[in-house]
């Protein structure tokens, strides 16, 4: 772990949050050399943090041994330049195990993903995340989505829990998020609780989240087009509305519409994008499947369109 508290390092991010894909060799095994290159390129490009082995990194498809190797590789490659957070999930016992493995591998924090399969009540969810938080000294960001949706009252209790430092929202209910932010602000006024926009292509909704005070967001696009993701992040920070709208209209909206063409494209299409940019990270593991060839061609055209939009801005 680095000495600086994770919350302080993420409060004013210098760039997008990077969720690297996990690289596989032709035989299907994890390719740590390619993964190391992918992480290094992201950090060199300006990522503010690395979230290793999370949703985009196919956490669900990794064995504990592969998970440990990838987290350790990400920690080694970043060398303290930016914090590294690792995924932790499944039922409570396995989530605790993954949390401890991540701590041993040197991670700076955890992204606690929804429990596997079951739909639990608020009390059960609260107990689950408190057990994960108590298992290590690592700060924990709780991921709200799917079967882990919280009331404002539950998030207040999460914010009061030692070790839990933030909430990543992958649900997209802005009314609920406003009530959560308001409740935590009211009930935990001395806290420094972090909020993240964690929707699959967060840039598409970040203007709305920013109005709620949520400035942190994950960027899947950063995996394969960091120059576009960085330009959008900079435009948001500088209140450059013209650039934000140009990238939303010309790149992000079409990308979201393309992503919606297939199940699992939030991961598979991103991985295809990384390959299109020259780094062979392999295919996704089952049960995910590769994007249709026509969709990959459309993605290549869209990347070119995004780069052209940046060139237009540079010519002004």
Secondary structure as UniProt FT lines:
FT   HELIX           6..11
FT   STRAND          17..18
FT   TURN            26..27
FT   HELIX           32..45
FT   STRAND          49..52
FT   TURN            55..58
FT   HELIX           59..61
FT   HELIX           64..78
FT   TURN            79..80
FT   STRAND          83..88
FT   HELIX           92..104
FT   TURN            105..106
FT   STRAND          109..112
FT   HELIX           122..135
FT   STRAND          139..145
FT   TURN            146..147
FT   HELIX           152..159
FT   TURN            162..163
FT   STRAND          164..169
FT   HELIX           174..187
FT   TURN            189..190
FT   STRAND          194..197
FT   TURN            200..201
FT   HELIX           202..205
FT   HELIX           206..211
FT   TURN            212..213
FT   STRAND          216..219
FT   HELIX           221..223
FT   HELIX           226..237
FT   TURN            238..239
FT   HELIX           241..247
FT   HELIX           248..252
FT   HELIX           253..259
FT   TURN            260..261
FT   TURN            263..264
FT   HELIX           265..276
FT   TURN            277..278
FT   TURN            286..287
FT   HELIX           293..315
//
